[in-house]
Amino acid sequence: MRSIATRAGVVAATAVLALTGLGAATASAATTADAPIAADVTYASLAGEWQGSGTAGSNPVQPHFFFYGNGTLKMIPEDNAYLATGTWKQSGSSFTFHLEHPIYDSTGAVVSYIKADQTGTINGDTWTSTGTSGRYDTQGHLLETFTVTLTAHRV
């Protein structure tokens, strides 16, 4: 687990060093502007922003993912044609996610929906997944299925 110091933590540590007389040069040189503001970022967690690449059927894809700490996710394709939403779960280095999104025609009308399920593994700042997606008409009838394979890197 990799942790990034908080601004308050750096200020507190600087104050302790200054008060005890230890590391006086370090204490006087440190400022809150130097400290990152994120805290306790766990790089083994899927939570965060990811840039992906892979295939959906025979089509190349480059989706952008946002996995939130509350177990929800958003995915935006490379052409910004829609917003997919869903949920995710992680156990150790393994994870699953489910997402859904509409498909629009040239007039902006919804003509079908995609429902996707992926199973994958995370290793540091990279994850890979594979799964099956289905395209459904507006009445919920399955029109086709296809395999989706993805690799993503933390942004």
N, C-alpha and C positions, 0 to 999 in steps of 0.2 A: 504494500500500500504506500503510495506516494502522497505526501502531505505538503501543502503550501501554507506558509505562515500567514496569519491574519495581520492586518494593520495594527489592531489593538494589541496583539501578542508581541509584535516587534517593539511597540512603544513601551509595553510593560517590561520586556526583557532589557531594553535599553535603560529604563529607569532603575532597575535592580542593579545592573552593572555600574551605572553612574553613582548610585548611593553607596555601594560597597567598595568603590574605588577600583574594581577589577575592570580591566579593558577600557580604561578611560578614553583612549583614542578611538576605540570602536564605538563606544557609547556616544561620543560627541559627533561622530561622522554619520551615524545612522539617522535617517529621517523617515517619517511616515510616507513620504512620496516614493521612497525606494521599495516599499513593501507591496507585494501583490494583495489584492483584496479578496481573492477566492480562498476558501478554507477547506481543509480536509477533502481534497479531491482524490477520489479513489480511482485509479486508472484501470482497475480490474472490473469496474462497473460499466454497464452499458449506458447509464445515464450520461447525457451530453449530446453534442452535435457531431454528426458523421457525414462524410462524403463517400458515396458508394459507386460501384460500377459492377456490371455483370450482364446477364441476359435474362430476358423474359420471353420464353419460347425461343425463337431464332432472332429476336430483336435486341440490339445492344441498349442498355439503360445506364443512366448515371443519376440515381436518386440522391437527394439530400435528406438526411434523417435527423429528427430531434426526439430523443428519448428523455422523458421527464421522470423525476424521482417518484412521482405518484403512480407510476405504472402506465401512463398514457404515452402516445407517440404521435408525431406528425411526420409526413413524408411529402416532399415536393419533388416532382420529376424535373429533369433537365430543361424541359420546355415550359415549365410553370403552367401546364394545362389544367391542373386540378390540385386539390389538397386532399391527401389521404390521411385518415385518422385511425387510431387503433389502440391496442393495449399490448404490454409486454411483461414478461416474467423472466427472472434470472435466478439460477441456482448454481453457485460456484462459477465455473467458466462456461456453463451451458445456458442457453436462453431460447425462448420462443417468442414470437410476436404474431399478432393478427391485425390486419389493416383492411380497410375498405375505402373505395373511392368511386365516384361517378365517371362515366365517359360521356363527353358532350359531342353533339354534331356541330356543323359549321354555324348554325343559328344560335347555339348556346343551350339547346334543349338536351336533357339527359336522355341518352339512348340505351345505356346499359350500365352495369356496375361491376367492379372487380372486387372479389373477396380473396385475400391472400393469407396464407399461413406459412411461416418460416421457422425453421429450427437451426440453431447455429452454435458456434463457440467463439469466445472472445479470448484474445491473447494480447495483453497490453493495450496498445492503441490501434489494434486491428481486429476486425471480426469477419467471419465468413458464415454464410447460411445458404440453405437450399429449402425449397418447398414447392407446393402446388398452389396455383392460383386458378380461380374460376371466373368466367365472365357470364353474367346473368342478365336477362332482359329485364325490363321495368316491371314485369309481373313476377319476377323471381325465378324464372325457368333457366336452368343451366344451359348455356349455349356452347361453351368449350372449356377445356382445362389446358394448362400449360405449366411447365416447370420454370421456376425462377431461381437463379443462382447469383449470389451477391458476395462481394468483398467490400468492406468499408474501412476507412481510416478516420481517426479522430481529427476534428478540425480545431 
